């Protein structure tokens, strides 16, 4: 089934034409996803990889860490294109990054940028540093997979069931199961579902499936959550801290899911989850309901993201992180 365009004129039309021209002349393409990959970056990478593979291009799709793809994404069409970091080509005709806001988000694979004849950045983060030869960054896009779908429309690519699976996965996760993003994600979702994909099963595996060990971790972490009602000009901040001792053998996707539970606190506009790494540094996830742009807050603290979903890292103590966050929120 061929999916028609969402609108007659796309504001990225000129950039899409440049990207198509570059890809049509490429013999080798590397597609890089960000570290700690989510469904949007993997779905974008595999969807584009499948299209290029079908055109006879030698394609590699990769991310630098963790060492394995999250289990919830292992059944994505195109996973055969995933390549271990050590095996990613040093030299390539075109290197494409998907859902990657900056070079630092590539981890050790950032070194591959230097060996690419051309680089293309496809993303929807407002904070994107535009580090490519061609940068297609649209912060109004609900997900990078939504941007990829528009590119396929402009390129004349027919979106079949396999590609739709990848695109839908990024769309459903980056819109919080369509709780934000306006009407266009619903329009795109309807078109993708019309290809025959099982949207319920895709969403359930990505968002509602966890091992039993997730429950005691969640109980421990949520039991120590703190509400700071005066933060964010009285709109409220709620935060929770996940220490290494809480994590055990749980996968990164289980840890990442905690913030979306913390964010349901009715007395807080902003939610934050601090996650301790093996090295002792911290990764901080931010979420907002509607009134505060947490991407601006994250940028002020060295990170970035979207208006209602952002993050950053820190090497200070958890208490210092909270104090700095409260100050940044105003």
N, C-alpha and C positions, 0 to 999 in steps of 0.2 A: 504494500500500500504506500503510495506517495503522499507525503504530508505537505500541504500547501502552506504558503507564507502566512505569518500572523498579521502582517500589514503590508500595504502596497509599497511603502518606502521605509527602509530600515536606516536609522541614523548611522549605522556602522557599514553601510553598503560599500562605500569606497574602500574601506579597510578590508572588508571581506573579499573584494575583488583582488586586492594585492596579495592576500593570503592564498587565495585559490591559485593565482598565477605562480607563486613560489612553489606551492605543493605539487602542482601539475608538472613542474620541470625537475622535481627531486627524484633521485633513485634510492636514497637512503634517508630515513627520518627517525629521529629519536624523540619520544614524547615523555616529558618528565612531570611527575606529580610531586606534591609537597610531602614533607616528612609527616609522620603520624597521619597517614592518608585517611580521608573520609570518603563517603560515597560520591561526593561531587567531583573531587579531583580524579578518583579512579574511574568513575563513570564517564567523565569527559575524555580521559586518556584512552580508555578502551574503545569508546564509540568512534573517536577519530582514528584510532589505530586500525579498527576493522575496516573502515572506509578506505584507508590508504592501502591496506593489505589486498583488498579486492581490486585495487587499481594496479597491482603488480609492484608496489613499493616495498622495499625491505624495511620493516618497522620494528622498533623496540620501544616498549613502554616500561618505565621504571620509577621507583622511589627509593630513597637511601635508607630510611629506617622507619619502623622496626624491620627485622629480618624477614618477617612473613606478613602476607596480606591478612588483614582482619578476617576472621572466619565468616562473618556475615556477608562478605563480598566474594567469597570463593566460587560462587556459582554464577558470577557475572559472565556473560558471553565475552570472549576475547581474552580471557585470562592466560591463554597460551602465549600471548604476546609479552607477558611480563618477564622482565630480564633482571637477573641479579646485578646489583650495583657494580661489582667487579667486572662484569661482562658487557657493560654498556660501552659502545664504541667511543673511542677518543676523538675520532674525526667523522663528521657526518655532513651531508648536504644541508639538511635543515633540522634544527632543534626547536621543538615546540614545548612551551610550558603551559600547563592548564591548572587554573585555580591557584596559582602561585603568586603571592603578592610582592615578593622580593627574592633576590638571589639567595639570601640566607635561608629561605624556606626550602631550598633544594638540598640542604645538608652537604654531604661530601660530593654529591653529583653536580654541585655548582661549578666544579672544575671542567665539566664537559662543555660549558658555554664557549670557552675559548677555542674549541676544536670544531665549532659549527660554522659553515659558510654563511648561513643566515639563521637568525633566531626570531621566533614568533611567540608573543605573549598573548594568551587568551584568558581573560579573567574578569571578575566582577567586583573585586575589592576596591573601594574608594582609595585606600592607602597604597595601591600598587605603585611601585617605583619606576615602572615602564623601562625595564632593562633590556628590551629586545630590539631587534632591527625593525620589526613591525609590532606595534602594540595595539591590541584591540581590547580595551578595558571599558566596560559599561557597568557602572555601579547601579544602574536601574534594573539590571537583569536579576531575576530571582535566584539564579544559580549559574554557575559556569556551564552546566549542561544545557540550560535554557539559551545561553549565548551560542553554544555549539549547534543547537537545533536551528537557530536563525542562520548561522553560517552555512549549514547544510542546505537550507532553503535557497540561500543566495547562490550556492554552488551547484544547485540542481541535483542534489543527492537524495535518493529515495530512502526514507527511513523505514526499515523493516523491523520485525519483532526483536531481533537481537540488539540492534542499535537502540531501539526504543527502551528496552530493559535497562540499558546503561544510562540513558538520558533520564528516565523516570526515577531511578535510584537517587541521582543527585538532586533532582527537583523535589522529591518528597522529603528528603532530609534537610536540605537548605531552607525550605519554607516551613519547617516544623510541622510536617503533615498538613501543609496548606493553611496554617494559622496566620501567616503573614505573607505579604508579597503582592496583594491586590488580585485583580481578576485574571491577569494574563497567565499565571501559573496553572489556573484551573482550565483555561482554554488549551494550553499546551498539554496538560495531563490528559484531557479528553482525547486529543489527537493521538497521543502515544498509546493510551489504553485501547484505542480502536485498532491497533495493529495486532491485538490478541494477547498482550502480556497480562500476567496475573498481578495487578497492582496491589491487591490485598496481601498476597504472599510476599512480594518484594518488600513492602513496608513493614510487615510483621517481622521478617527476618532481620531487617536493619534496625528497627526501633523497639521491638517488643519481645525479643528473645535473649535471655541471659542465663548463665549457669547458676546453679543453686548458691555457689559461693558468693555471688553478687549480693544476695540478701543480707547476710551478716555484715558484710562490708558496708552496705548502705545503712544498716541500722546503727552501726558505730559512728559513721561519718555524719549522718543526719542528726544523731543524738547530740552532737557537739556543735551544731550550727549556731551562729550568732546573728542576732538582728541588731542593726544600728539604725534606729528610726530617724535620727537627726541628720544622717548622711544624705547627700544629693539634695541639698536645700529642703530637707524635711520629707523627701519622697521615700527615703529608706533604702538601706543596703542590707542584704542578707548574704552571709558567706559561710562556707564550710571548708575544712582543711582535710586533705587526704594525704596521710603520711605513708612512707614506704611500708611501715609495719601494717597498714590497713590493706595494702594491695595484694600481698601474697602472690599467688599464681594467676591472678585475674588478668585478662587481656586489656590492652589499651582502650578498646572500644567500650568495655564495661566502665572504666574510669571516666571516660569522656561523657558518658551518659548521665552522670550525677548532676551536672549543672542544670539539665533540663527538668530535674525534679526540684532542685533548690529554687529555681526561678518561679515556681508556682506559688510561692509565699505571697499572700495578698497584701501584706503590710510593706512590701519592698518593691520599688520600681526597678532596682538593679540587683542582680544576683552574681556572685563570684564564687568560683571554686579554685582553691590553691592545690596543686598536685605536685608532690615532691618526687624528684627523679632520683635515679641511683647515684648520680654525682652530687646530690645535695642541693642542686638548683631547683627552681620552682617554675611551673608552667601555670599561668592564671587564665581561666576562661571567664569571660564576662557575658552576661545576657541582660537585656532591658525589655520592658514590656512595650512601651511606646513613646515615652516623653523624653528620653535621654539617648543621645548618640554615643554609644559606648565605643564606637570605632575612634572617635576623637579622643576619648579618655585613654584608650589603649595606645594610640599614637603618642600621646604626651608621656607615656611610660615606656616607650620604645617598641611598641607592637603595632597592631592594626587589625583590620577586619571590616565588618559591616556595621550598619547603624544599630542593629539590635543584637548583634553577635560578634564578639571580637575577643582578642587575647594578646598576651605578651608573656615574657619570661623575666625572671629576676634571680639574682644570686644572694639577695639579702635574706634576713630571717622572716618567718611568717608574720610576726608582729609588725615588723617594719614594712612589709608588703601591704598589710591592711591599712596601716597609718598613711602610707603614700597614696593608696587607692582612695581613702576617705578624703584626703586633701585634694586629689585630682577631680573628684566628683563635686567638690564645692560645698 
